[in-house]
Amino acid sequence: SNNSVMRERVHVNRTMKDLVADLRLMKSVLLSQYMPFLFAQRQEIGFPSRTEIDVPSPKTTQQ
């Protein structure tokens, strides 16, 4: 009975890790599919690009 509880915990942990991995994969696929569209929309609307915005680099913000 203790063995079955441990096996169930291992199964749940493995399932959660698989789910997180699947979500990360889906996120990267969706971003790669829609990034060109999003960049085109941003330019069409007139949002400034990163080079036009004065954003401090991470090195200068760390103390």
C-alpha positions as CSV (number, residue, x, y, z in Angstrom):
1,S,0.0,0.0,0.0
2,N,2.9,2.4,0.7
3,N,4.4,1.3,-2.6
4,S,1.2,2.1,-4.5
5,V,1.1,5.6,-2.9
6,M,4.7,6.3,-3.9
7,R,4.0,5.0,-7.5
8,E,1.0,7.3,-7.7
9,R,3.1,10.3,-6.6
10,V,5.8,9.5,-9.1
11,H,3.1,9.2,-11.8
12,V,1.6,12.6,-10.9
13,N,5.0,14.3,-10.8
14,R,5.9,12.9,-14.2
15,T,2.5,13.9,-15.6
16,M,3.0,17.5,-14.3
17,K,6.5,17.7,-15.8
18,D,5.2,16.4,-19.1
19,L,2.4,19.0,-19.1
20,V,4.8,21.8,-18.4
21,A,7.1,20.7,-21.2
22,D,4.1,20.5,-23.6
23,L,3.0,24.0,-22.7
24,R,6.5,25.3,-23.2
25,L,6.7,23.7,-26.6
26,M,3.2,25.0,-27.6
27,K,4.2,28.5,-26.5
28,S,7.4,28.5,-28.6
29,V,5.5,27.1,-31.6
30,L,2.8,29.7,-31.3
31,L,5.3,32.5,-30.9
32,S,7.3,31.4,-33.9
33,Q,4.1,31.2,-36.0
34,Y,2.6,34.6,-34.9
35,M,5.7,36.8,-34.3
36,P,5.9,38.0,-37.9
37,F,2.2,38.9,-37.8
38,L,2.6,40.7,-34.5
39,F,5.6,42.7,-35.7
40,A,3.8,43.7,-38.9
41,Q,0.8,44.9,-36.8
42,R,3.0,46.9,-34.5
43,Q,4.6,48.7,-37.4
44,E,1.2,49.3,-39.0
45,I,-0.2,50.8,-35.8
46,G,2.9,52.8,-35.2
47,F,4.3,51.5,-32.0
48,P,7.9,52.5,-31.5
49,S,10.6,49.8,-32.0
50,R,13.0,48.8,-29.3
51,T,15.7,51.0,-30.7
52,E,13.5,54.1,-30.6
53,I,12.8,53.6,-26.8
54,D,15.4,54.6,-24.3
55,V,15.4,51.3,-22.2
56,P,18.3,50.9,-19.7
57,S,20.3,47.8,-20.2
58,P,20.2,45.2,-17.4
59,K,23.8,45.9,-16.6
60,T,23.1,49.5,-15.7
61,T,20.1,48.7,-13.5
62,Q,21.9,46.2,-11.3
63,Q,23.5,47.7,-8.1
